[in-house]
Amino acid sequence: MAEVRDTLSINLKLGSQVLPMTIKREDEILYRDAEKLINQRFSFYANAYPRLGNEMYLTMMALDVAVQLKSKEHETNLGPVVDVMKSLVADIEESLKEK
């Protein structure tokens, strides 16, 4: 019977670069999804700005993805604050109804 290892060797194609990696088997879908996102953004910039070169496309894509990540972090960090504020507003509205 074949032994299932905890790690997996994969090759990711990012733009025109191939990146061999050894990853945790359970993380493969994350890496494949990241590869897909990178290549979608790479293609967008390559089509929008022809002749800039792969390094510039990868740089633009990295900035794009970083801004998206930071935007999500800010949304996530504000989530509990928004929930508390909604609760406080509901309490105030309820108190005003009682008077």
N, C-alpha and C positions, 0 to 999 in steps of 0.2 A: 504494500500500500504506500502511495506517495505521501511524503511528509509535507504538511502545510507550514511554510515559514511565516514569521511575523512581518518580514520585510519583503519588498517587491522592487525589482529593478525596472525602471521605465525610462523612456526617452520622450521629453517634451519638446515640441517644435514651437519656439517663440519667435515670431517674425521669420527671419531667415536663419536663425540659430537653433541648433539641436542641443538640448541640455540633458545629458544622462544623469539620472538620480536614483538613489535608493531611498525608499520611503516606507512608512508603515502601511501595511496592506489596507487597513481600514481607512486610510487617508487618500486612497487613490482617486476617489470621486472628486474630492476637493481640488486635487492637483489637475485633474482633467477639466474640471469646470473653470479653474483659473487659467489654464492654457487656452480654453475656448474664449474667455473674456479678453485676454491679452491679444489674441489674434484678431478678434472682432474690432477692438479699438485700434490695433496696428493697421488693419485694412482701411478703417475709416480715415485715419490720418494720411496713409499712403495715397488714397484716392483724392482726398481733399487738398493735399499739398504735394503734388508730384515733384520728383527730383530733389527732395530734401535729404534723402538717404535713410538707411535703416536705423542708424544710431539716433537720429533726430526723431524718427517715428517712435522708437522705443522710449525715448525720453519724454515725448509728449504723452504717450500712453501711460507711462509710469505716473506722471503728474495727474492725469485724468483719473486713474484708479485711486491714487492717494487722496484726491479731493473727495471722491465718492465715499471712500472709507471714513474720512474725517467727518463728512456730513452725516453719515449714519451714526458715528460715535456721538456727535452732538445731539442728534435726535434721541438716541438711546439714553444719554445722560439727562436729558430734560424730561423724559417720560415720567419718572417718579414725582418730579416737581409739578408737572401738569396735573397728575392724578391728585396730589394733595390740594392744589389750587381748585380743582373742580369740586372736591369734597368740601372745601371751605366755602366756596360760592354756594353750594347746595345748602350747607348749614346756615349761612347768612340769609338766603332766600326763605328757608323754612322758618327762621326766627322772625323775619319780617312779616310773614303770613300770620303768625301767631299773635302779633300785636294789633 
